Amino acid sequence: MNSFMGTRETITKIVGLAQGVVGAVAFVFAYFLYYNLFDVQAMLSISAKDLFLYMLLFTVFGFLSIASALFLIFEQ
């Protein structure tokens, strides 16, 4: 039983870390999108009108992913 709990904790931390990385990538992509680095807006055909919607979506997704990752990593 003890081995199962150790394995479960390890898998939980790995999933939490992966989820945190996905959230951080969402924030980085939102930054690239907003400042139009590497001409991302033109590549994805995003108009200035829709830019803030995408920014909101990526920021909220990134925040929720990082918050969930922290809950998984620091689970008691």
C-alpha positions as CSV (number, residue, x, y, z in Angstrom):
1,M,0.0,0.0,0.0
2,N,2.9,2.4,0.8
3,S,4.4,1.8,-2.7
4,F,1.1,2.8,-4.3
5,M,0.9,6.0,-2.4
6,G,4.5,6.9,-3.4
7,T,3.7,6.2,-7.0
8,R,0.5,8.2,-6.8
9,E,2.3,11.2,-5.4
10,T,5.0,11.0,-8.1
11,I,2.5,10.8,-10.9
12,T,0.5,13.7,-9.3
13,K,3.6,15.9,-9.2
14,I,4.6,15.0,-12.8
15,V,1.1,15.9,-14.0
16,G,1.1,19.1,-12.0
17,L,4.5,20.0,-13.5
18,A,3.2,19.3,-17.0
19,Q,0.1,21.4,-16.4
20,G,2.2,24.2,-15.1
21,V,4.3,24.1,-18.2
22,V,1.2,24.3,-20.4
23,G,-0.1,27.3,-18.4
24,A,3.3,29.0,-18.8
25,V,3.3,28.4,-22.5
26,A,-0.2,29.9,-22.7
27,F,1.1,33.0,-21.0
28,V,4.1,33.2,-23.3
29,F,1.9,32.7,-26.4
30,A,-0.4,35.5,-25.2
31,Y,2.6,37.8,-24.8
32,F,3.8,36.9,-28.3
33,L,0.3,37.5,-29.6
34,Y,-0.1,40.9,-27.9
35,Y,3.2,42.3,-28.9
36,N,3.1,40.6,-32.3
37,L,6.5,39.0,-31.9
38,F,7.4,36.8,-34.9
39,D,4.4,38.3,-36.8
40,V,2.1,35.8,-35.0
41,Q,-1.1,37.9,-35.6
42,A,-0.6,37.8,-39.4
43,M,0.3,34.1,-39.4
44,L,-2.9,33.3,-37.5
45,S,-5.0,35.9,-39.3
46,I,-6.1,37.6,-36.1
47,S,-7.6,41.0,-36.5
48,A,-7.1,43.8,-34.0
49,K,-10.8,43.6,-33.1
50,D,-10.4,39.9,-32.0
51,L,-7.0,40.3,-30.3
52,F,-8.3,41.1,-26.8
53,L,-10.6,38.1,-26.9
54,Y,-7.7,35.8,-27.6
55,M,-5.6,37.6,-25.0
56,L,-8.4,37.0,-22.4
57,L,-8.8,33.4,-23.3
58,F,-5.1,32.6,-23.2
59,T,-4.5,34.5,-20.0
60,V,-7.4,32.9,-18.2
61,F,-6.4,29.4,-19.4
62,G,-2.8,30.1,-18.4
63,F,-3.8,31.3,-14.9
64,L,-6.2,28.4,-14.3
65,S,-3.6,25.9,-15.5
66,I,-0.9,27.3,-13.2
67,A,-3.3,27.5,-10.3
68,S,-4.4,23.9,-10.8
69,A,-0.7,22.8,-11.2
70,L,0.2,24.4,-7.9
71,F,-2.7,22.7,-6.1
72,L,-1.5,19.3,-7.6
73,I,2.1,19.9,-6.7
74,F,1.5,21.1,-3.2
75,E,-1.2,18.7,-2.3
76,Q,-1.1,17.7,1.3
